Amino acid sequence: MALILGLESSCDETAAALVESDGTIRAHKLARQDAAHRPYGGVVPEIAARAHVEVLGPLVEAALEEAGVTLDQVDAIAATAGPGLIGGVMVGLVTGKALALAAGKPLIAVNHLEGHGLSPRLTDRDLAFPYLLLLVSGGHCQLLLVEGVGQYRRLATTIDDAAGEAFDKTAKILGLGFPGGPAVEAAAAKGNPKAVALPRPLLGSGEPHFSFAGLKSAVARVVGQYSPEDIAASFQQAVVDCLVDRTRIALAKVRPTALVVAGGVAANTAVRAALESLAADHDLAFVAPPLWLCTDNAAMIAWAGVERHAAGLFDSLDVPARPRWPLDPRAEKVRGAGVKA
């Protein structure tokens, strides 16, 4: 039975967790930074990095204490090495390297997206490869066939903004507060999703990729013409329609064991319900992590460490921190997507 210490610091959540190879979460400690970033309506990288420096060490100590173990009893250190805000990524990775060196333990450099992508297997141990993953978060919106640990085939990506980014910007446009995703969802629950005629970029085009920049701009043009609640509800429905349409295209190309959604936007109940219905239409199991595992956390990083540890995949202490790190580096570049692809 392996015990892995996971560290996460890629954006504005700092976290440390201890997870066993049977899926038992021995400890999870997380510190949020919402109050620090709320005045700016978004995450300020420098503020985020400084906060990670201040709290990560104490969080590791608290996680070890909660689990009732010492660092010597940990089998490996798994730390997010990218993608993300590079200052924050460096804090977590350097901390992981220091702990690995001091304790003589292996280091596992985890791709943050792989953490999201494998997280459903932490709570659903029967989930088998290959599964179709809709990875939908603040920085990424992709459809991937997950063929195994470290084996990903990208079927679609965003050519401009990610869905989570569109949620955050819409919240800012409507003055709903920060963090934007939950604020938009709460407002949408009070509005009419058919009230505002908003576009569904690429819907029905046969194009496999996503686009949300035009939808975000359309929201800005109708502010003041409708209630914030009706705009939020109509925006959310437009995003759901686009996600379902793109996922349906992907399902026509592959034969997965299940339809899986992960990432911060996977916490949105309307998104989950629509994808669950789509999976049922295709006689597929639908798998989504618990809501707390959808947003950034260290349990998913520790679990990715468990999976990589079992496969004998370790990293040297000179492994770099990466602001960009695609899960499928062989995938063709997509028009407009640039390095996001």
VOPAGU-2260 file (C-alpha; in pm, 1 decimal, decimal comma):
REM VOPAGU-2260
SITE   aa  ch    i         X         Y         Z
SITE  MET   A    0       0,0       0,0       0,0
SITE  ALA   A    1     161,6     324,9    -116,9
SITE  LEU   A    2     103,7     657,4      57,5
SITE  ILE   A    3     154,1     968,3    -158,4
SITE  LEU   A    4     183,2    1330,6     -49,4
SITE  GLY   A    5      28,8    1562,4    -309,4
SITE  LEU   A    6      89,1    1937,4    -344,7
SITE  GLU   A    7    -120,3    2178,1    -553,3
SITE  SER   A    8     -48,7    2547,4    -619,5
SITE  SER   A    9    -119,0    2610,0    -988,1
SITE  CYS   A   10    -366,1    2896,4    -949,3
SITE  ASP   A   11    -524,3    3045,6    -637,1
SITE  GLU   A   12    -579,5    2737,7    -421,0
SITE  THR   A   13    -297,6    2604,2    -205,8
SITE  ALA   A   14    -342,3    2243,9     -96,1
SITE  ALA   A   15    -168,8    1939,5      49,4
SITE  ALA   A   16    -311,5    1589,1      72,3
SITE  LEU   A   17    -214,6    1234,5     165,4
SITE  VAL   A   18    -380,4     957,9     -37,0
SITE  GLU   A   19    -329,7     581,8     -24,2
SITE  SER   A   20    -323,8     356,5    -328,6
SITE  ASP   A   21    -662,6     207,8    -234,8
SITE  GLY   A   22    -817,3     553,3    -270,5
SITE  THR   A   23    -829,6     637,7      99,8
SITE  ILE   A   24    -782,2    1011,2     152,7
SITE  ARG   A   25    -589,7    1025,0     478,7
SITE  ALA   A   26    -577,2    1403,5     490,3
SITE  HIS   A   27    -658,9    1706,7     277,2
SITE  LYS   A   28    -578,2    2066,1     366,0
SITE  LEU   A   29    -670,7    2359,8     141,9
SITE  ALA   A   30    -637,2    2736,8     167,2
SITE  ARG   A   31    -835,7    2965,5     -62,1
SITE  GLN   A   32    -745,0    3318,1    -168,8
SITE  ASP   A   33   -1087,0    3451,2    -270,8
SITE  ALA   A   34   -1073,2    3753,2     -39,1
SITE  ALA   A   35    -731,8    3861,2    -169,5
SITE  HIS   A   36    -839,8    3853,3    -535,4
SITE  ARG   A   37   -1202,6    3968,0    -502,8
SITE  PRO   A   38   -1122,5    4343,4    -528,9
SITE  TYR   A   39    -965,0    4279,1    -870,1
SITE  GLY   A   40   -1240,8    4056,3   -1006,9
SITE  GLY   A   41    -990,1    3783,8   -1095,0
SITE  VAL   A   42    -671,3    3609,9    -987,9
SITE  VAL   A   43    -362,7    3832,5    -964,2
SITE  PRO   A   44     -61,0    3604,4   -1025,7
SITE  GLU   A   45     183,6    3786,5    -797,6
SITE  ILE   A   46     -61,0    3791,2    -506,6
SITE  ALA   A   47    -135,2    3422,6    -561,7
SITE  ALA   A   48     232,2    3322,2    -565,6
SITE  ARG   A   49     309,7    3510,2    -243,1
SITE  ALA   A   50      12,8    3347,8     -69,6
SITE  HIS   A   51     132,7    3000,9    -174,1
SITE  VAL   A   52     474,2    3073,3     -20,1
SITE  GLU   A   53     314,7    3170,9     309,3
SITE  VAL   A   54      75,0    2880,3     356,0
SITE  LEU   A   55     207,0    2570,8     176,3
SITE  GLY   A   56     456,5    2469,0     445,8
SITE  PRO   A   57     202,4    2487,7     729,9
SITE  LEU   A   58     -52,6    2300,0     516,0
SITE  VAL   A   59     192,7    2013,3     463,5
SITE  GLU   A   60     259,0    1996,4     837,1
SITE  ALA   A   61    -115,6    1999,5     909,3
SITE  ALA   A   62    -183,1    1723,7     655,4
SITE  LEU   A   63      87,2    1499,1     801,0
SITE  GLU   A   64     -47,2    1559,7    1150,7
SITE  GLU   A   65    -405,9    1483,3    1044,7
SITE  ALA   A   66    -294,8    1158,3     879,0
SITE  GLY   A   67     -84,8    1068,1    1181,6
SITE  VAL   A   68     229,2    1003,1     978,4
SITE  THR   A   69     573,0    1152,1     932,3
SITE  LEU   A   70     738,1    1244,2     605,3
SITE  ASP   A   71     954,1     931,8     636,8
SITE  GLN   A   72     640,3     718,0     608,9
SITE  VAL   A   73     538,6     873,7     277,7
SITE  ASP   A   74     633,6     671,4     -31,7
SITE  ALA   A   75     660,8     961,6    -280,5
SITE  ILE   A   76     601,2    1334,0    -321,5
SITE  ALA   A   77     368,3    1438,8    -605,3
SITE  ALA   A   78     361,8    1807,2    -694,4
SITE  THR   A   79     189,9    2000,6    -970,4
SITE  ALA   A   80     458,0    2100,7   -1222,8
SITE  GLY   A   81     223,6    2280,4   -1463,1
SITE  PRO   A   82      31,9    2405,8   -1645,0
SITE  GLY   A   83     -72,6    2712,7   -1450,3
SITE  LEU   A   84      42,8    3050,1   -1321,3
SITE  ILE   A   85     416,2    2996,2   -1327,7
SITE  GLY   A   86     489,5    3170,1    -996,4
SITE  GLY   A   87     247,4    2945,9    -810,1
SITE  VAL   A   88     357,6    2632,7    -994,6
SITE  MET   A   89     718,8    2703,7    -897,2
SITE  VAL   A   90     627,4    2736,7    -528,8
SITE  GLY   A   91     461,8    2394,6    -517,2
SITE  LEU   A   92     719,0    2217,2    -731,4
SITE  VAL   A   93    1019,4    2358,9    -544,1
SITE  THR   A   94     854,1    2261,4    -215,8
SITE  GLY   A   95     799,8    1911,5    -350,2
SITE  LYS   A   96    1161,8    1886,9    -463,0
SITE  ALA   A   97    1287,5    2004,9    -123,0
SITE  LEU   A   98    1073,7    1751,0      63,6
SITE  ALA   A   99    1175,9    1470,0    -171,6
SITE  LEU   A  100    1544,0    1554,5    -135,2
SITE  ALA   A  101    1528,0    1595,7     243,4
SITE  ALA   A  102    1338,8    1269,7     299,2
SITE  GLY   A  103    1506,7    1069,6      24,9
SITE  LYS   A  104    1174,2    1005,0    -147,4
SITE  PRO   A  105    1090,5     986,7    -519,6
SITE  LEU   A  106     948,9    1296,6    -687,0
SITE  ILE   A  107     649,3    1277,3    -919,6
SITE  ALA   A  108     591,4    1587,5   -1131,6
SITE  VAL   A  109     218,2    1591,2   -1204,8
SITE  ASN   A  110      46,9    1760,4   -1494,7
SITE  HIS   A  111    -238,7    1951,9   -1333,8
SITE  LEU   A  112    -468,7    1846,9   -1617,7
SITE  GLU   A  113    -382,1    1482,2   -1557,1
SITE  GLY   A  114    -479,6    1539,4   -1195,1
SITE  HIS   A  115    -825,3    1645,8   -1311,2
SITE  GLY   A  116    -837,7    1374,1   -1574,6
SITE  LEU   A  117    -761,0    1087,3   -1335,9
SITE  SER   A  118    -958,4    1223,5   -1038,8
SITE  PRO   A  119   -1277,6    1031,5   -1127,9
SITE  ARG   A  120   -1081,2     707,0   -1073,8
SITE  LEU   A  121   -1013,8     815,2    -715,0
SITE  THR   A  122   -1382,8     792,5    -624,4
SITE  ASP   A  123   -1498,9     546,5    -892,4
SITE  ARG   A  124   -1248,1     261,9    -875,8
SITE  ASP   A  125   -1434,5      65,5   -1144,6
SITE  LEU   A  126   -1378,1     334,0   -1409,2
SITE  ALA   A  127   -1171,8     161,6   -1677,6
SITE  PHE   A  128    -968,1     295,0   -1965,8
SITE  PRO   A  129   -1032,9     418,3   -2226,5
SITE  TYR   A  130   -1290,6     679,8   -2125,3
SITE  LEU   A  131   -1395,2    1001,0   -2295,3
SITE  LEU   A  132   -1304,7    1299,3   -2079,7
SITE  LEU   A  133   -1453,9    1645,7   -2108,6
SITE  LEU   A  134   -1196,4    1853,6   -1923,2
SITE  VAL   A  135   -1362,7    2187,3   -1863,5
SITE  SER   A  136   -1204,5    2448,1   -1636,8
SITE  GLY   A  137   -1098,3    2811,4   -1614,3
SITE  GLY   A  138    -801,6    2766,0   -1842,8
SITE  HIS   A  139    -889,2    2462,8   -2054,1
SITE  CYS   A  140   -1178,0    2314,2   -2246,8
SITE  GLN   A  141   -1083,7    1986,2   -2412,9
SITE  LEU   A  142   -1219,7    1649,1   -2511,1
SITE  LEU   A  143    -967,9    1369,2   -2459,6
SITE  LEU   A  144    -970,7     995,4   -2492,8
SITE  VAL   A  145    -796,7     876,1   -2176,7
SITE  GLU   A  146    -626,8     554,1   -2284,6
SITE  GLY   A  147    -412,1     508,4   -1974,5
SITE  VAL   A  148    -189,3     690,1   -1728,3
SITE  GLY   A  149      10,5     938,4   -1933,5
SITE  GLN   A  150    -173,2     831,6   -2250,7
SITE  TYR   A  151    -412,6    1093,7   -2387,3
SITE  ARG   A  152    -554,2    1154,9   -2733,3
SITE  ARG   A  153    -694,3    1502,0   -2775,9
SITE  LEU   A  154   -1007,7    1513,5   -2989,2
SITE  ALA   A  155   -1101,1    1879,6   -2940,9
SITE  THR   A  156    -985,6    2196,1   -2767,6
SITE  THR   A  157   -1088,1    2560,4   -2749,0
SITE  ILE   A  158    -978,8    2792,4   -3027,9
SITE  ASP   A  159   -1003,2    3096,0   -2798,3
SITE  ASP   A  160   -1146,8    3115,3   -2445,4
SITE  ALA   A  161   -1215,5    2824,1   -2212,8
SITE  ALA   A  162   -1565,6    2776,9   -2074,9
SITE  GLY   A  163   -1454,2    2856,5   -1720,8
SITE  GLU   A  164   -1292,1    3178,5   -1837,3
SITE  ALA   A  165   -1618,9    3274,1   -2006,7
SITE  PHE   A  166   -1804,6    3209,5   -1679,7
SITE  ASP   A  167   -1558,2    3427,7   -1487,6
SITE  LYS   A  168   -1572,0    3712,9   -1740,8
SITE  THR   A  169   -1950,5    3698,1   -1756,1
SITE  ALA   A  170   -1967,6    3726,2   -1378,2
SITE  LYS   A  171   -1742,7    4030,9   -1394,5
SITE  ILE   A  172   -1947,9    4190,4   -1673,5
SITE  LEU   A  173   -2268,9    4136,1   -1477,8
SITE  GLY   A  174   -2118,9    4247,7   -1144,9
SITE  LEU   A  175   -2193,8    3914,9    -979,2
SITE  GLY   A  176   -1871,1    3888,6    -781,4
SITE  PHE   A  177   -1579,0    3649,8    -752,5
SITE  PRO   A  178   -1531,6    3355,3    -797,5
SITE  GLY   A  179   -1734,7    3383,6   -1113,5
SITE  GLY   A  180   -1850,5    3029,4   -1187,1
SITE  PRO   A  181   -2057,3    2973,9    -871,8
SITE  ALA   A  182   -2185,5    3334,0    -890,9
SITE  VAL   A  183   -2317,5    3285,8   -1244,7
SITE  GLU   A  184   -2474,7    2951,3   -1153,9
SITE  ALA   A  185   -2650,4    3105,0    -852,2
SITE  ALA   A  186   -2785,3    3394,2   -1060,6
SITE  ALA   A  187   -2888,2    3158,1   -1340,2
SITE  ALA   A  188   -3103,6    2961,4   -1096,7
SITE  LYS   A  189   -3323,6    3273,7   -1063,8
SITE  GLY   A  190   -3340,5    3355,4   -1434,7
SITE  ASN   A  191   -3502,5    3239,2   -1758,9
SITE  PRO   A  192   -3259,1    3049,4   -1984,9
SITE  LYS   A  193   -3468,1    3142,1   -2290,4
SITE  ALA   A  194   -3491,6    3514,3   -2213,8
SITE  VAL   A  195   -3187,8    3630,0   -2413,3
SITE  ALA   A  196   -3102,3    3513,8   -2765,2
SITE  LEU   A  197   -2730,7    3444,6   -2723,5
SITE  PRO   A  198   -2512,5    3269,7   -2984,1
SITE  ARG   A  199   -2393,8    2909,1   -2967,0
SITE  PRO   A  200   -2052,9    2936,2   -3138,5
SITE  LEU   A  201   -1986,3    2652,2   -3387,7
SITE  LEU   A  202   -2305,1    2468,7   -3286,4
SITE  GLY   A  203   -2409,6    2228,5   -3560,5
SITE  SER   A  204   -2109,3    2315,1   -3776,5
SITE  GLY   A  205   -1941,0    1975,8   -3752,4
SITE  GLU   A  206   -1634,0    2157,4   -3616,7
SITE  PRO   A  207   -1499,0    1944,0   -3329,1
SITE  HIS   A  208   -1352,9    2233,9   -3130,7
SITE  PHE   A  209   -1491,6    2488,4   -2883,2
SITE  SER   A  210   -1521,2    2867,2   -2897,3
SITE  PHE   A  211   -1655,8    3094,2   -2623,5
SITE  ALA   A  212   -1508,7    3438,2   -2701,1
SITE  GLY   A  213   -1807,7    3540,4   -2914,7
SITE  LEU   A  214   -2052,8    3429,0   -2649,2
SITE  LYS   A  215   -1870,8    3635,3   -2387,2
SITE  SER   A  216   -1880,4    3941,6   -2616,3
SITE  ALA   A  217   -2251,9    3888,2   -2679,8
SITE  VAL   A  218   -2314,7    3898,1   -2304,8
SITE  ALA   A  219   -2141,5    4235,7   -2283,5
SITE  ARG   A  220   -2367,5    4374,6   -2558,1
SITE  VAL   A  221   -2694,6    4290,0   -2380,7
SITE  VAL   A  222   -2605,5    4421,7   -2035,5
SITE  GLY   A  223   -2873,4    4668,1   -1926,9
SITE  GLN   A  224   -3132,3    4524,7   -2166,0
SITE  TYR   A  225   -3221,8    4228,0   -1946,1
SITE  SER   A  226   -3191,3    4135,4   -1581,6
SITE  PRO   A  227   -2856,4    3991,9   -1469,2
SITE  GLU   A  228   -3037,7    3671,8   -1372,0
SITE  ASP   A  229   -3188,3    3624,6   -1719,3
SITE  ILE   A  230   -2854,4    3697,1   -1887,2
SITE  ALA   A  231   -2676,5    3453,2   -1655,4
SITE  ALA   A  232   -2934,7    3180,4   -1719,8
SITE  SER   A  233   -2922,5    3233,0   -2096,6
SITE  PHE   A  234   -2542,4    3236,8   -2094,6
SITE  GLN   A  235   -2521,7    2917,1   -1890,7
SITE  GLN   A  236   -2765,6    2741,5   -2124,7
SITE  ALA   A  237   -2561,3    2849,6   -2426,9
SITE  VAL   A  238   -2245,6    2701,3   -2271,4
SITE  VAL   A  239   -2428,1    2377,9   -2190,0
SITE  ASP   A  240   -2559,9    2350,9   -2545,7
SITE  CYS   A  241   -2208,5    2397,2   -2688,3
SITE  LEU   A  242   -2051,8    2142,8   -2452,2
SITE  VAL   A  243   -2316,0    1882,0   -2530,2
SITE  ASP   A  244   -2291,1    1940,2   -2906,3
SITE  ARG   A  245   -1910,8    1905,0   -2912,0
SITE  THR   A  246   -1919,4    1600,4   -2687,4
SITE  ARG   A  247   -2178,0    1434,9   -2909,9
SITE  ILE   A  248   -1942,0    1480,1   -3207,4
SITE  ALA   A  249   -1658,3    1317,7   -3012,0
SITE  LEU   A  250   -1877,2    1023,7   -2909,1
SITE  ALA   A  251   -1939,9     950,9   -3276,0
SITE  LYS   A  252   -1564,8     899,4   -3325,8
SITE  VAL   A  253   -1462,9     681,4   -3031,9
SITE  ARG   A  254   -1587,5     386,8   -2826,0
SITE  PRO   A  255   -1521,7     475,9   -2462,9
SITE  THR   A  256   -1608,7     284,9   -2148,8
SITE  ALA   A  257   -1775,6     593,2   -2001,3
SITE  LEU   A  258   -1835,7     964,6   -2044,2
SITE  VAL   A  259   -1641,8    1153,8   -1777,9
SITE  VAL   A  260   -1641,0    1523,4   -1690,7
SITE  ALA   A  261   -1377,3    1687,4   -1470,6
SITE  GLY   A  262   -1239,3    2033,9   -1395,5
SITE  GLY   A  263   -1386,2    2334,1   -1217,7
SITE  VAL   A  264   -1684,3    2377,9   -1452,1
SITE  ALA   A  265   -1777,0    2013,5   -1386,2
SITE  ALA   A  266   -1908,0    2139,7   -1051,6
SITE  ASN   A  267   -2187,6    2321,3   -1239,2
SITE  THR   A  268   -2509,0    2124,0   -1186,7
SITE  ALA   A  269   -2661,5    2222,6   -1522,9
SITE  VAL   A  270   -2350,3    2100,9   -1705,4
SITE  ARG   A  271   -2349,6    1771,8   -1514,1
SITE  ALA   A  272   -2719,4    1709,4   -1574,8
SITE  ALA   A  273   -2693,0    1772,3   -1950,5
SITE  LEU   A  274   -2389,9    1546,0   -1989,3
SITE  GLU   A  275   -2551,7    1272,9   -1781,7
SITE  SER   A  276   -2847,8    1283,6   -2019,0
SITE  LEU   A  277   -2614,4    1267,0   -2320,0
SITE  ALA   A  278   -2437,7     963,4   -2173,7
SITE  ALA   A  279   -2772,6     791,3   -2120,5
SITE  ASP   A  280   -2862,9     857,7   -2484,5
SITE  HIS   A  281   -2547,4     665,8   -2582,3
SITE  ASP   A  282   -2595,1     386,6   -2325,1
SITE  LEU   A  283   -2278,1     496,4   -2149,3
SITE  ALA   A  284   -2197,6     529,5   -1782,1
SITE  PHE   A  285   -2159,2     889,5   -1669,7
SITE  VAL   A  286   -1887,9     963,8   -1416,4
SITE  ALA   A  287   -1812,9    1293,1   -1243,2
SITE  PRO   A  288   -1604,8    1350,2    -930,1
SITE  PRO   A  289   -1771,7    1486,3    -616,7
SITE  LEU   A  290   -1808,1    1863,6    -635,1
SITE  TRP   A  291   -1510,4    1930,8    -408,1
SITE  LEU   A  292   -1284,3    1721,1    -631,7
SITE  CYS   A  293   -1381,6    1920,7    -942,4
SITE  THR   A  294   -1216,3    2242,4    -829,1
SITE  ASP   A  295    -839,5    2257,1    -770,7
SITE  ASN   A  296    -728,9    2034,4    -485,0
SITE  ALA   A  297    -431,7    1825,3    -373,5
SITE  ALA   A  298    -616,3    1493,3    -343,9
SITE  MET   A  299    -632,0    1467,3    -723,0
SITE  ILE   A  300    -258,9    1545,3    -746,3
SITE  ALA   A  301    -180,5    1280,8    -486,3
SITE  TRP   A  302    -402,8    1033,7    -672,2
SITE  ALA   A  303    -225,7    1106,9   -1002,1
SITE  GLY   A  304      90,0    1039,5    -801,2
SITE  VAL   A  305     -55,2     705,6    -689,1
SITE  GLU   A  306    -128,2     607,7   -1049,1
SITE  ARG   A  307     215,1     716,3   -1173,8
SITE  HIS   A  308     388,7     553,0    -875,4
SITE  ALA   A  309     220,7     221,9    -959,9
SITE  ALA   A  310     343,7     258,1   -1319,1
SITE  GLY   A  311     699,6     336,8   -1205,7
SITE  LEU   A  312     686,7     688,8   -1350,3
SITE  PHE   A  313     916,2     916,2   -1147,7
SITE  ASP   A  314    1097,7    1242,3   -1218,7
SITE  SER   A  315    1440,1    1386,8   -1149,6
SITE  LEU   A  316    1491,2    1687,3    -925,7
SITE  ASP   A  317    1572,0    1907,5   -1225,6
SITE  VAL   A  318    1225,0    1865,7   -1380,7
SITE  PRO   A  319    1105,2    2214,3   -1485,2
SITE  ALA   A  320     794,6    2408,3   -1389,3
SITE  ARG   A  321     583,0    2470,5   -1698,3
SITE  PRO   A  322     321,9    2740,9   -1761,1
SITE  ARG   A  323     198,1    2535,0   -2060,0
SITE  TRP   A  324     197,6    2155,7   -2069,7
SITE  PRO   A  325     -39,2    1980,0   -2310,6
SITE  LEU   A  326    -158,9    1632,0   -2221,4
SITE  ASP   A  327    -130,7    1530,8   -2586,5
SITE  PRO   A  328     182,9    1700,3   -2724,4
SITE  ARG   A  329     136,3    1518,3   -3056,0
SITE  ALA   A  330    -200,7    1677,7   -3125,6
SITE  GLU   A  331    -217,4    1907,8   -3425,9
SITE  LYS   A  332    -225,4    2281,3   -3359,7
SITE  VAL   A  333    -568,8    2433,9   -3387,7
SITE  ARG   A  334    -649,0    2758,3   -3563,5
SITE  GLY   A  335    -648,6    3043,7   -3313,6
SITE  ALA   A  336    -553,7    2826,6   -3018,6
SITE  GLY   A  337    -176,8    2883,5   -3034,6
SITE  VAL   A  338       4,5    2741,4   -2734,7
SITE  LYS   A  339    -326,7    2654,8   -2565,4
SITE  ALA   A  340    -360,3    2364,8   -2805,6
